[in-house]
Amino acid sequence: MGEFRKGGPVLAAGMIGVACGASPIPFNVLPAVIGPVHAELGWSFLEINLGITTFGVIASLLSPVYGGAADRWGVRPVAIASLVAFGLAFALFAVMPPTKLAWFGMWALVGLVGIGSTPVTWSRAVNMWFVQNRGLALGILLLGTSLAGIVVPQLARAAIDGAFFGSGWRAAFPTLALLPLLVALPLTLWLFREPRPEERPAGLSGADGKLLGLSLGTAVRGYRFWVIWVSIACVALAFGGAFINMVEITRLHGFTAAQGATVMSVLALGILVGRLVTGLLFDRFWAPAVLVPILAAPALSCVLLMGSGAPLGTLMAAAVLLGFAAGAESDLIAYLAGRYFGMAHYGKIYGMLYMPFGIGSAISPAIYGAVRDATGNYDAMLSVAVGLFLVGALLPLLLGRYPEAPALAPPALPPTVPA
């Protein structure tokens, strides 16, 4: 456990940074405010969901830029600047004019400044502190999103009910803006950093002390990059809208918004368990084989969520399966990027692989919302999601064995899949 003795403080700070960053907070606030915004302003569910779509697309397109900045200047300054900017931008929703243009503009601003507070930066440092226990360490790092999924919906609901800054949906945003500014920022300043060359585990650097790994150009010319890219896109497109609209799905089955928030907490618990279990399995087995059952199980969840009148226990079971898969998918991006492409240009490569995750997660709520507006429920999109989950689960089997020397280019064609 020597890696945890050396990198433990960095890992703890990174986990809190993930929890308080622009990856989980917007996606956990929106489910709580969709209903109140619709009731107050009369906007359609599609229009409300397009806000998170705007945020996700802009942030995802900028993720390679922020990743490249972390490669060049280190993750610490990028993470610090982004935490501050994200917190301030998120708080501005409290004074937003009640127009659609302002709604989309605010989400665009959060996307422009917030992506540096996501795993695009935090995971680079953790990958550089851990090799033997990388899967588990990344799972612990990404527990931050699970913590946010458990805490943020409850804080948002309390803020809407008047516990903090006034009442109503606007109060949720400055309340949650305190997390990056007053929780994550001090810990990052105190504990978070990359290892110095002499502190790095064996295998990350060459004899000259430089990090080993493929360039972005070399990575994108290999088939492995695109196998991972498409798999991530399929799962994100299926999951994002189900997550954002889970409270509304629960209400269609006859339950209250408060019970919907409980289902969201159960989903977050599934994500938490999925991160830890997946990380442990990644350290012991070939990761693509681990992913098949984990990413395929949510197909059953989609079936359970269809229709109306399902028992609350059934909805919770579906949420657990969805959450478990979401935990595995985030681990997948960080773990496979490091194992197949090395660390020399990890930030840029991770940023490019984060792009389908971010864009898929951003577009998906709008699609779910459009289906809801057109049909009165989400069943049609949930049917499509069944196929997307299955494709996303099977594609990684084409990746083949991990390369022994990350400085070498990947093969141009898929090798025979190992048993």
C-alpha positions in Angstrom: 0.0 0.0 0.0 3.0 2.3 -0.5 1.2 4.1 -3.3 -1.6 5.1 -1.0 0.8 6.3 1.7 2.5 8.7 -0.8 -0.5 9.6 -2.9 -3.3 9.4 -0.4 -3.6 13.1 0.5 -3.6 14.0 -3.2 -6.3 11.4 -3.9 -8.5 12.7 -1.0 -8.2 16.3 -2.3 -8.9 15.1 -5.8 -12.0 13.2 -4.7 -13.4 16.3 -3.0 -12.5 18.4 -6.1 -14.4 16.0 -8.3 -17.4 16.2 -6.0 -17.5 19.9 -6.0 -16.7 20.5 -9.6 -18.6 21.1 -12.8 -19.0 17.4 -13.6 -21.5 16.3 -11.0 -23.0 19.5 -9.6 -24.9 20.8 -12.7 -26.3 17.4 -13.5 -27.5 16.9 -9.9 -29.0 20.3 -9.5 -31.1 20.2 -12.8 -33.3 17.3 -11.8 -34.4 19.3 -8.7 -35.2 22.5 -10.6 -36.8 21.1 -13.8 -40.3 21.0 -12.3 -40.1 24.4 -10.6 -38.7 26.1 -13.7 -41.4 24.5 -15.8 -44.1 25.6 -13.4 -42.8 29.2 -13.0 -41.7 30.1 -16.5 -43.8 27.7 -18.6 -40.9 26.5 -20.6 -41.1 23.0 -22.1 -39.1 20.1 -20.7 -37.0 20.2 -24.0 -36.1 23.8 -23.5 -35.2 23.4 -19.9 -33.0 20.4 -20.7 -31.3 22.3 -23.5 -29.6 24.4 -20.9 -27.5 21.4 -19.7 -27.0 20.4 -23.3 -25.5 23.8 -24.0 -23.2 23.4 -20.9 -22.2 19.9 -21.8 -21.4 20.5 -25.5 -19.2 23.6 -24.8 -17.4 22.0 -21.9 -16.8 18.8 -23.8 -15.4 20.7 -26.8 -13.0 22.5 -24.5 -11.9 19.5 -22.5 -8.9 18.8 -24.8 -7.9 22.4 -24.4 -8.0 22.2 -20.6 -6.3 18.8 -20.7 -3.5 20.2 -22.9 -3.1 23.0 -20.4 -2.8 20.5 -17.6 -0.2 18.6 -19.6 1.8 21.8 -20.1 1.5 23.7 -16.9 0.3 21.0 -14.5 -3.1 20.2 -13.1 -2.9 22.3 -9.9 -3.2 25.8 -11.5 -5.8 24.6 -14.0 -8.0 23.1 -11.3 -7.7 26.0 -8.9 -8.6 28.6 -11.6 -11.5 26.5 -12.8 -12.9 25.9 -9.3 -13.1 29.6 -8.6 -14.6 30.5 -12.0 -17.1 27.7 -11.8 -18.3 28.6 -8.4 -18.8 32.3 -9.3 -20.5 31.5 -12.6 -22.9 29.0 -11.0 -23.9 31.5 -8.3 -25.0 34.0 -11.0 -28.1 31.9 -11.8 -29.6 33.5 -8.7 -29.9 36.9 -10.6 -30.6 35.5 -14.1 -33.3 37.3 -16.0 -36.3 35.1 -16.7 -35.6 34.6 -20.4 -34.5 31.6 -22.4 -31.5 33.5 -23.8 -30.3 34.2 -20.3 -30.8 30.5 -19.3 -28.8 29.2 -22.2 -26.2 31.9 -21.8 -25.6 31.1 -18.1 -25.2 27.4 -18.9 -22.7 28.3 -21.7 -20.7 30.4 -19.3 -20.5 27.5 -16.8 -19.3 25.3 -19.6 -16.6 27.8 -20.7 -15.0 28.1 -17.2 -15.9 24.9 -15.4 -14.4 22.0 -17.3 -11.0 22.3 -15.5 -12.7 21.3 -12.3 -13.7 17.9 -13.7 -11.8 14.6 -13.9 -10.1 15.9 -17.0 -7.6 17.5 -14.5 -7.9 15.5 -11.3 -7.4 12.1 -12.9 -4.1 13.1 -14.5 -2.5 13.6 -11.1 -4.0 10.4 -9.7 -2.8 8.4 -12.7 0.7 9.7 -12.0 0.7 8.7 -8.3 -0.7 5.2 -8.8 0.2 2.3 -11.1 -0.3 -1.0 -9.2 -3.5 0.3 -7.6 -4.6 2.6 -10.4 -8.1 1.1 -10.9 -8.9 1.4 -7.2 -7.4 4.9 -6.9 -9.4 6.2 -9.9 -12.5 4.5 -8.4 -11.9 6.4 -5.1 -11.3 9.6 -7.0 -14.5 9.4 -8.9 -16.4 8.6 -5.8 -16.6 12.4 -5.7 -19.4 12.2 -8.2 -21.3 9.7 -6.1 -20.9 11.9 -3.0 -22.3 14.8 -5.0 -25.1 12.6 -6.2 -26.1 11.8 -2.7 -25.7 15.3 -1.1 -26.4 17.8 -3.9 -30.1 16.8 -4.6 -30.9 17.0 -1.0 -29.1 20.4 -0.7 -30.9 21.6 -3.8 -34.3 20.5 -2.5 -33.6 22.2 0.9 -32.6 25.4 -0.9 -35.7 25.4 -3.0 -37.8 25.0 0.1 -36.1 28.1 1.7 -33.4 26.7 4.0 -30.6 28.9 2.7 -30.7 31.9 0.3 -34.4 32.7 0.1 -36.6 30.1 -1.6 -37.4 28.8 -5.1 -35.3 27.2 -7.8 -32.9 30.2 -8.0 -31.8 29.7 -4.4 -30.3 26.2 -5.3 -27.5 27.7 -7.4 -25.7 30.0 -5.0 -26.1 27.4 -2.3 -24.3 24.8 -4.4 -21.7 27.3 -5.6 -20.3 27.3 -2.0 -19.0 23.8 -2.5 -16.3 24.6 -5.0 -15.4 27.9 -3.4 -15.4 27.0 0.3 -14.8 23.2 0.3 -12.8 22.1 -2.7 -10.6 25.2 -3.2 -9.0 25.2 0.3 -8.2 21.4 0.1 -6.8 21.8 -3.4 -4.5 24.6 -2.3 -3.3 22.5 0.7 -2.9 19.0 -0.7 -3.3 18.6 -4.4 -0.2 18.3 -6.7 1.5 16.1 -9.2 4.4 13.9 -8.1 7.9 15.1 -8.8 9.9 12.9 -11.3 11.7 11.1 -8.4 8.3 10.4 -6.7 6.7 8.8 -9.8 6.0 5.0 -9.7 8.2 2.9 -12.0 7.0 2.6 -15.5 5.7 6.1 -16.0 8.9 7.7 -17.1 11.8 6.8 -19.4 15.5 6.9 -18.6 15.5 10.6 -19.3 12.8 11.3 -16.7 10.2 12.2 -19.3 6.7 10.7 -19.2 6.1 7.8 -21.6 3.0 7.7 -23.9 1.5 8.3 -27.3 0.9 11.7 -28.8 -2.7 12.7 -29.5 -2.1 12.4 -33.2 -0.8 8.9 -32.9 -3.6 7.8 -30.6 -6.4 9.0 -32.9 -4.8 7.2 -35.8 -5.2 3.8 -34.0 -8.4 1.8 -33.8 -8.4 1.6 -30.0 -9.1 5.3 -29.5 -12.2 5.1 -31.6 -13.5 1.9 -30.1 -13.3 3.6 -26.7 -14.8 6.8 -28.1 -17.9 5.1 -29.6 -18.5 2.9 -26.6 -18.4 5.9 -24.3 -20.8 7.9 -26.6 -23.3 5.1 -26.7 -23.5 4.7 -22.9 -23.5 8.4 -22.3 -26.3 9.0 -24.8 -28.4 6.3 -23.1 -27.6 7.3 -19.5 -27.5 11.1 -19.4 -31.2 11.8 -20.0 -32.4 9.0 -17.8 -30.3 10.4 -14.9 -31.5 14.0 -15.4 -35.1 13.1 -15.8 -35.2 10.4 -13.1 -37.3 12.5 -10.8 -39.8 13.0 -13.6 -39.8 9.3 -14.5 -40.5 8.5 -10.9 -43.4 11.0 -10.9 -44.9 9.3 -14.0 -45.1 6.1 -11.9 -47.2 8.0 -9.3 -44.6 9.1 -6.7 -43.8 12.5 -5.3 -40.8 14.7 -6.1 -39.4 13.9 -2.6 -39.6 10.2 -3.4 -37.9 11.0 -6.8 -35.1 12.6 -4.9 -34.8 9.4 -2.9 -34.5 7.4 -6.1 -31.8 9.8 -7.2 -29.9 9.1 -4.0 -30.2 5.4 -4.6 -28.8 5.9 -8.1 -25.9 7.8 -6.7 -25.3 5.0 -4.2 -25.1 2.6 -7.2 -22.5 4.9 -8.8 -20.5 4.9 -5.6 -20.5 1.1 -5.4 -19.8 0.8 -9.1 -16.7 2.9 -8.9 -15.1 0.9 -6.1 -16.0 -2.5 -7.4 -15.0 -1.7 -11.0 -11.7 -0.1 -9.9 -10.8 -3.2 -7.9 -11.7 -5.5 -10.8 -9.7 -3.4 -13.3 -6.6 -3.9 -11.1 -7.0 -7.7 -11.3 -8.7 -8.5 -14.6 -8.7 -7.4 -18.2 -10.9 -4.2 -18.1 -13.0 -4.8 -21.2 -14.2 -8.2 -20.0 -15.2 -6.6 -16.7 -17.2 -4.0 -18.5 -19.5 -6.4 -20.4 -21.9 -7.4 -17.6 -21.7 -4.0 -15.9 -22.6 -1.9 -19.0 -25.2 -4.4 -20.3 -27.2 -4.6 -17.1 -28.8 -1.1 -17.5 -30.6 -2.4 -20.5 -32.8 -4.2 -18.0 -33.1 -0.9 -16.0 -34.6 0.8 -19.1 -37.2 -1.9 -19.4 -38.1 -1.5 -15.7 -38.5 2.3 -16.0 -41.0 2.1 -18.9 -44.7 2.5 -18.4 -46.4 3.7 -15.2 -47.4 2.3 -11.9 -44.2 0.3 -11.1 -43.5 -0.2 -7.4 -41.0 2.2 -5.8 -38.7 -0.8 -5.1 -38.6 -1.7 -8.8 -37.6 1.9 -9.6 -34.8 1.8 -7.0 -33.5 -1.5 -8.4 -33.4 0.1 -11.9 -31.6 3.1 -10.5 -29.0 0.9 -8.8 -28.2 -0.9 -12.1 -28.0 2.5 -13.9 -25.7 3.9 -11.3 -23.4 0.9 -11.2 -22.9 1.3 -15.0 -22.3 5.0 -14.8 -19.6 4.4 -12.2 -17.9 1.9 -14.4 -18.0 4.2 -17.5 -16.2 7.1 -15.8 -13.6 4.7 -14.5 -13.3 3.3 -18.0 -12.3 6.7 -19.5 -9.5 7.4 -17.0 -8.2 3.9 -16.7 -8.1 2.9 -20.4 -6.6 6.3 -21.4 -3.7 5.7 -19.1 -3.2 1.9 -19.9 -3.5 2.1 -23.6 -2.0 5.5 -24.4 0.4 6.3 -21.5 0.8 9.6 -19.6 3.0 11.9 -21.8 -0.1 13.5 -23.4 -2.8 12.1 -21.1 -4.6 15.4 -20.7 -5.3 15.9 -24.4 -6.2 12.3 -25.0 -8.4 12.1 -21.9 -10.0 15.3 -23.0 -10.8 13.9 -26.4 -12.3 10.7 -24.8 -14.2 12.9 -22.4 -15.8 14.6 -25.3 -18.3 11.9 -26.3 -19.1 11.4 -22.6 -19.8 15.1 -22.2 -21.6 15.6 -25.5 -23.6 12.4 -25.1 -24.6 13.3 -21.6 -25.5 16.8 -22.7 -27.6 15.8 -25.8 -29.3 12.9 -24.1 -31.5 15.0 -21.7 -32.7 17.1 -24.6 -33.7 13.9 -26.5 -35.5 12.5 -23.4 -37.2 15.9 -22.9 -38.3 16.0 -26.5 -39.8 12.5 -26.3 -41.6 13.5 -23.1 -43.1 16.6 -24.8 -44.2 14.6 -27.8 -45.5 11.5 -26.2 -46.2 12.3 -22.5 -43.6 9.8 -21.3 -40.0 8.6 -21.9 -40.7 5.0 -23.1 -39.6 5.5 -26.7 -36.1 6.8 -25.7 -35.8 4.1 -23.0 -36.3 1.5 -25.7 -33.5 3.0 -27.8 -31.3 3.2 -24.7 -31.6 -0.6 -24.3 -29.6 -1.1 -27.6 -27.2 1.7 -26.8 -26.2 0.1 -23.5 -25.6 -3.3 -25.2 -23.4 -1.8 -28.0 -21.4 0.2 -25.5 -20.8 -3.0 -23.4 -19.6 -5.1 -26.2 -17.3 -2.8 -28.2 -14.4 -2.7 -25.7 -13.8 -6.4 -26.3 -12.1 -5.3 -29.5 -9.3 -3.5 -27.7 -7.0 -6.4 -27.1 -4.2 -6.7 -24.5 -2.7 -3.7 -22.9 0.4 -2.5 -24.7 3.6 -3.3 -22.9 5.4 -0.1 -24.0 3.1 2.9 -24.1 5.6 4.9 -26.2 4.9 2.6 -29.1 2.0 3.2 -31.6 -1.1 1.1 -31.3 -1.8 -1.6 -34.0 -3.8 -0.4 -37.0 -6.2 -3.3 -36.8 -7.8 -5.1 -33.9 -5.9 -8.2 -32.7 -7.7 -11.4 -31.8 -9.6 -10.9 -28.6 -7.9 -12.8 -25.8 -9.9 -15.4 -23.9 
